[in-house]
Amino acid sequence: MNNEAFRRALYGLSHPVSIGALIVLLLNDHVWRRVWPSWFTGKIGDFTWLIFAPFLLAAILAWLLPPRLPRRDERVGQLAIVITGLFFGLAKTVPIFHALTIWVLETMTGWPSALRFDPTDLLALPALLIARHIWIQARKRPLPSRGWVLLPLAALATMANQPAVDYGITGLEISGSTIFVTGTEFYSEDGGLSWQGESYGSNAYAERGAWTLPDPSNSRVLYRFTPGVSIERSDDGGLTWLAEVDLRGDEARLAYLRRSGKSYYGSPVGPLDAVIHTPSENIVAAMGHEGVLVRTRDDTWHWVAVGEYSVPELNRADQVISLLSGEIWLSAALIGLTVGTIIPSATRRWRRRDTIARTILVLVWLGWGFTVLSSPAIAGRGFDLFAVSTTLVPGLAVIAVLLGLIFAIGTWNRSRGAVAPLAGITAIGSLLFLLPFVLWSQGSIPFYSTASLVAIALVAATLFAGRQHLRRYIKDAPASGGDDDRGIAAQSTGG
């Protein structure tokens, strides 16, 4: 075989260490994670995959890189190892890249991906040193025939490297006076107000719509649970209902759970199950990754954490910033877009250059609007056609700010007194854009779509009022040319 890099890739896959890693990965993913789930089984899967994955990538790169590339076989190995490490690191630490990875895996395999967003998994990166050592050993070694068999097997192990999906607290059972969480070791002996035990995310659930739970002590009392909507109570056998818990404000918390990697797209929304604890008369509802909701004798519902499953309060600035990172980038882009929009057009002499600049401005506005409609916060970990645009948010912000800077320089040359009002208008507009999303994160606005519409309306109002206000400082210059026209030209050319 003339392709030395491909030969070394097959040798790497057939190396005893790679074969051992492949066997351990298959056992870990399909036996150990299900029978003895733990922190160790999560990390050992990543470590073993990083040993042989570079050789699988090298087998592909060996046919893609130019044949006359200097030291081609060495470059193929180095590039495969670097790309594998970089891909792994980004998928574990960058939410947008993690979303892209999930979409690729689900498209290739056809089943939901449970790839965790977990920076601690970077502890497995030293496994790439083992891969590098094997690649060096592969120089002038004969190609074992088993390499051809291990190539598709390694590809299959990579695609099937998916742990059991963790849906949180999905089912409850009562035995005597003890409440158990099905599929886990969690239990409560005080009516669901405190929990002991642990879980490694191997629980499942059965999808259901709205359902009712009768009170065993009073047949006319019913509780109706509508997942993601409400918990209601009826005292007349179901003729009339009174809402006790409104769950529609959970959208921001669920989005944060997905963004932080604790939940997945397609994860069920609680309540998923409920029981009535007779000794305490408490009602306990399973709420997935948000723990449980407990109704006590005083008719009050309480959110209760079960191990790591709990309600994110979103009461810290870092949590809100993490959830709204995409919207913050959009707010930064809005600064440049506002500058270019509210400044009056140039005079006739420089109208062509001004038209070019404003054409670019319109295109950036279209990208900005598309990104707003793609709902960056809700698309935090998922990946679909609309969420693609969220990967471009930082670049969009940079382009918009640079474009706004060009217009701002033109404003400085045209009327320096307008710079301060211009800065104030852009700052106010950006903050007003963020305000509805902050309110959404705190539950004051229940739906992201509502927050988006309010934000867009505030932006439109700011642009209209700002443009009218700025006309007081920037007077239209005469069309005859001269120094004024040269100053106006800077608006489109950057001065």
C-alpha positions, 0 to 999 in steps of 0.5 A: 500500500502506497498510502503510508499514513493510512497504513499507520492508522490501521496499525494504530487501531490494531495495536494491543492497547487500542484493541484493549481500549476498544473492548473496555469502551464497549463493555463500559457503555453497554454493561458497566454503565448500566449495571454499576453506573458511577463517576468512574464509568463516565470518565473511563469511557472518555479515556478509552475513546481518546486512545483509538479515536485519533487513528479512526480520524487519521484513516480518513485524513490519509486520503484527504491531505495532498499526496505531496505534502512534506512529511505527510504521514507525520502530519496526518497523525499530528493533525488527527490527534490535535483535531480529536483533542480540540473536538473533545475539549470544545464539546465538553466546554463550549455550549454552542459547539456541544449543541452542534456535536449533539446534532451530529451524533443524533443525525448519524446514530438516529437515537437521542444523544446523552453527551454531557456538557462536563468540563471535568471530562477534560481529565481524560485528555492525557489519553492522547499521549498514548495515541501519540506514542502508538503512532510513533511506534507505527513507523515501518511496521507491517500492517496486521490484517486485523486492522481492516476489521477494527476500522469499522468496529472502531467507527461503530464504537464511536457512534454507539458511545452513548450513556443511558439518558438521565431524565431525573426524578421520573417515578415515585413509589411508596412502601410503608412510610418510605417514598422511593424514587424508581430506578435510583437509590433515593428514598425519603422517610419524612413525606418527601421533605428530605432525601437520602441515597444517590443516582447515576442517571439510569432512570427512564420514564413513560410519556404521559399527558394530563392525569389525575390523582385521587385523595385516598381520604376523600374521594371528592378531592382530586389533583390534576397534573398537566406537565409543564402547565399546572397542578390543579385541585378539585373539591367536587369530584372534578366538576371545577378546578382551582390552579395551585401551581403554575408551571408555565414560568419554568421555561427559563429554568429548564433552558438553564438546565439544558445549557448547563448540561444537566438536562437534554432536549427531549427530556420530559417536563414535570410533573411526571408522577405523584404519590400521596404519603398517607402518614404525613398527608403530603403530596409528592410530585416527580419533576425530572431534573428539578427534583420534587414538588411537595404539598404539605398540610398547610396547602403549600407547595415546596420545591425540594432537591433530590440529590443533584436534581434541584430547581436552579434559582437563577438568582446569581448574576453568573447564572443569568449571564450564562443563560443569556449569553447569546442575548448579550452578544445580540445586545452588543451587536445592537450598539453598532446597528443603532448607530448606523440606523438613527444617523440621518443619511448623507447629502446627494454628493455622497449618496452612493457611498452612503447607500453601500454602507446602509445596504451592508447595514440592512444585511446585518440587521437581517442576520440580527433579526434571524438570530433573535428569532432563533431563540439563543437561550432556549437553543442553548444545547439543542441544535436545529436549523434555527439554532445554527445562527447562534454559532454566528452571534459573536461574529455578527456582533463584531461586524455590527460594532465595526460598522457602527464605528464607521458611522460614529466616525462620520458623526464625529466629523459632521457634528461632534455635539451629537456623539454624546446623545448618540452614545446615550441612545445606543446604551439605552437601546441595548439595555432595553433589549436585554430587559425583557429577557432578564425578566423572563429569566426570573419568571416575570415573563413566562414565555421566551417568545413574549420576551422576544416580541417585547424586546423587538418592540422596545428596539423599534421604539428606541430607534424611532425616538433616537432618530428624531432626537438626534436630528436636533444635533445633526443638521442636514448639510447643503447639497452643493458640496464643500467641507460639510459634504466631506464630513458627511462622507466620513459617515460611510467611509470611516472618515 
